[in-house]
Amino acid sequence: MDTQSSQISSSQGFTDGQNSAAKESKLSVNDLIHWRDPKKSGVVFGLSLLLLLSLAAFSVISVVSYLLLALLCVTITFRIYKSVVQAVQKSSEGHPFKELIEKDVTIPPETFRKHVDTSLTHINRALKQMSRLFLVEDLVDSLKLAVVMWMLTYVGAVFNGITILILADILLFAVPPVYEKNKTQIDHYIDLVRTQVNNTIAKLQEKLPGAMKRSKTE
């Protein structure tokens, strides 16, 4: 009994630790995009924007190769420097990256399975939604998708994928602080737009043929 209770308590502690770690990671992302720590947010924003701009100018293979080459140059230079310092000072500090080498970087099977299950849930939900939209289970929702796809054809004619990602990265770090400062006014205008859209959809549904309206109610 004592062994079972200790195992249960240890598993609960492990689960709580995972939940708290996940919560902290979510909070850290939220803090980054809201610029709670300007230095960290600036570094993340700058690096992400630099990476996207590099991908816009060079191929993915070139960008990855340059990044890995730069990392190798830094680690090799530091390794040689520490070896020279140890030889001059006749010290025996050992490998400068010993702690990192001995650190466990493997992915636990439980964590891998957990992420696979989560991804599978999202994939199944997306497939079900796509089936519902493309098989016109709800005519209004399918028409909404058609309008969005039609608008995206014009967006794609003006911007390529990397440009859209660059704009999304800028908006991701620019919109949250602006919304936080002007939340009341923005929510007011969003409610007005939502009301107008709902009224338009309601008028459209009233003009649909009787059979289509019956499928909507069902």
C-alpha atoms as one frame of an Amber mdcrd trajectory, in Angstrom:
protein
   0.000   0.000   0.000   2.778   2.413   0.888   4.533   1.617  -2.386   1.344
   2.169  -4.392   0.569   5.430  -2.606   4.116   6.666  -3.172   3.868   5.773
  -6.871   0.529   7.564  -7.165   1.865  10.650  -5.416   4.997  10.680  -7.588
   2.917  10.334 -10.769   0.631  13.139  -9.601   3.655  15.285  -8.880   5.037
  14.538 -12.352   1.697  15.417 -13.954   1.442  18.647 -11.965   4.967  19.517
 -12.995   4.105  18.967 -16.663   0.950  21.062 -16.367   2.792  23.887 -14.626
   5.555  23.781 -17.238   2.996  23.917 -20.042   1.247  26.809 -18.312   4.530
  28.685 -17.916   5.371  28.159 -21.604   1.974  29.511 -22.629   2.389  32.464
 -20.329   5.865  33.128 -21.699   4.540  33.273 -25.280   1.744  35.573 -24.141
   4.272  37.775 -22.346   6.476  37.915 -25.434   3.780  39.149 -27.803   2.541
  41.641 -25.192   6.076  42.971 -24.629   6.068  42.353 -20.870   9.864  42.160
 -21.093  10.912  44.489 -23.954  14.415  42.989 -24.201  13.233  39.393 -24.651
  10.389  40.392 -26.964  12.762  42.536 -29.030  15.255  39.694 -29.378  12.594
  37.159 -30.403  10.934  39.592 -32.799  14.259  40.632 -34.328  15.488  37.066
 -34.808  12.202  35.839 -36.265  12.021  38.801 -38.640  15.665  38.348 -39.652
  15.045  34.664 -40.358  12.002  35.406 -42.517  13.839  38.156 -44.414  16.709
  35.735 -45.020  14.280  33.153 -46.369  12.834  35.823 -48.648  16.282  36.574
 -50.107  17.843  33.091 -50.084  16.718  29.496 -50.347  15.845  27.435 -47.266
  18.919  25.250 -47.777  21.205  28.298 -47.906  19.701  29.873 -44.779  19.913
  26.639 -42.764  23.467  26.007 -43.982  24.611  29.518 -43.065  23.011  29.279
 -39.617  24.627  25.917 -38.866  27.974  27.130 -40.254  27.846  30.209 -38.030
  27.030  28.046 -35.004  29.924  25.706 -35.808  32.317  28.639 -36.193  31.328
  29.957 -32.763  31.614  26.598 -30.986  34.895  25.610 -32.685  36.453  29.011
 -31.986  35.398  28.875 -28.339  36.687  25.302 -28.024  40.108  26.246 -29.429
  40.254  29.366 -27.258  39.540  27.444 -24.074  42.104  24.787 -25.035  44.783
  27.459 -25.538  43.896  29.138 -22.234  44.055  25.811 -20.389  47.426  24.999
 -21.998  48.875  28.394 -21.058  47.502  28.317 -17.510  48.206  24.586 -17.179
  44.742  23.991 -15.819  42.575  20.914 -16.147  39.082  22.325 -16.504  38.198
  19.800 -19.171  35.874  20.234 -22.116  34.175  23.689 -22.114  30.882  22.119
 -23.225  31.010  19.194 -20.823  27.761  20.106 -19.041  25.904  20.483 -22.330
  27.323  17.217 -23.684  26.229  15.305 -20.587  22.778  16.896 -20.641  19.971
  14.577 -21.724  18.477  15.935 -24.956  16.344  12.911 -25.825  12.560  13.197
 -26.118  10.674  11.028 -23.591   8.261   8.570 -25.234   5.391   9.873 -23.089
   5.936  13.433 -24.316   6.163  12.282 -27.944   2.959  10.238 -27.679   1.183
  13.113 -25.963   2.036  15.530 -28.792   1.125  12.927 -31.423  -2.281  12.383
 -29.795  -2.862  16.134 -29.602  -1.877  16.596 -33.253  -4.108  13.700 -34.292
  -7.069  15.277 -32.504  -6.553  18.566 -34.355  -6.080  16.767 -37.700  -9.293
  14.773 -37.279 -11.195  17.906 -36.318  -9.836  19.719 -39.390 -10.731  16.813
 -41.694 -14.266  16.706 -40.315 -14.643  20.451 -40.791 -13.290  20.284 -44.356
 -15.694  17.458 -45.180 -18.600  19.482 -43.800 -17.650  22.572 -45.794 -16.763
  21.003 -49.147 -19.760  18.645 -49.108 -22.006  21.671 -48.375 -23.597  20.421
 -45.196 -24.309  24.079 -44.396 -24.727  26.249 -47.501 -23.986  29.528 -45.706
 -20.731  28.246 -44.202 -19.643  26.856 -47.576 -20.395  30.217 -49.187 -18.303
  31.922 -46.501 -15.394  29.628 -47.355 -15.846  30.368 -51.060 -15.721  34.125
 -50.396 -12.586  33.735 -48.266 -10.872  31.606 -50.923 -11.839  34.136 -53.606
 -10.312  36.961 -51.540  -7.160  34.900 -50.959  -6.654  34.578 -54.717  -6.167
  38.361 -54.825  -3.908  38.258 -51.771  -1.812  35.542 -53.411  -1.530  37.627
 -56.581   0.018  40.483 -54.578   2.009  38.678 -51.875   3.945  35.426 -51.814
   4.052  33.062 -48.843   7.172  34.534 -47.225   5.796  38.081 -47.484   2.599
  36.985 -45.760   4.646  35.312 -42.998   6.671  38.521 -42.541   3.482  40.578
 -42.262   2.012  38.015 -39.845   5.158  38.175 -37.693   4.983  41.971 -37.560
   1.269  41.935 -36.739   1.786  39.257 -34.079   4.089  41.555 -32.133   2.350
  44.844 -33.009  -1.382  44.126 -32.592  -1.515  42.743 -28.989  -0.023  45.834
 -27.272  -2.157  48.161 -29.398  -5.286  46.135 -28.590  -4.389  46.092 -24.906
  -4.157  49.887 -24.806  -7.354  50.510 -26.821  -9.385  47.440 -25.829 -12.678
  49.267 -25.174 -12.800  51.148 -28.481 -11.663  48.156 -30.537 -14.216  45.827
 -28.910 -16.939  48.382 -29.662 -16.105  48.445 -33.378 -15.723  44.655 -33.487
 -19.225  44.291 -32.021 -20.591  46.655 -34.663 -18.965  44.668 -37.472 -20.135
  41.353 -35.981 -23.700  42.651 -35.731 -23.631  43.835 -39.337 -22.268  40.493
 -40.560 -24.882  38.541 -38.592 -27.658  40.706 -40.017 -26.350  40.155 -43.546
 -26.182  36.389 -43.011 -29.708  36.376 -41.585 -31.025  38.247 -44.650 -29.193
  35.822 -46.927 -30.711  32.825 -45.155 -34.196  34.307 -45.527 -33.715  34.508
 -49.300 -32.592  30.887 -49.631 -35.022  28.359 -51.163 -37.221  26.439 -48.740
 -35.288  23.177 -49.062 -32.014  24.887 -48.250 -33.529  26.651 -45.279 -34.855
  23.344 -43.973 -31.374  21.805 -44.224 -30.077  24.804 -42.304 -32.535  24.286
 -39.461 -31.771  20.562 -39.360
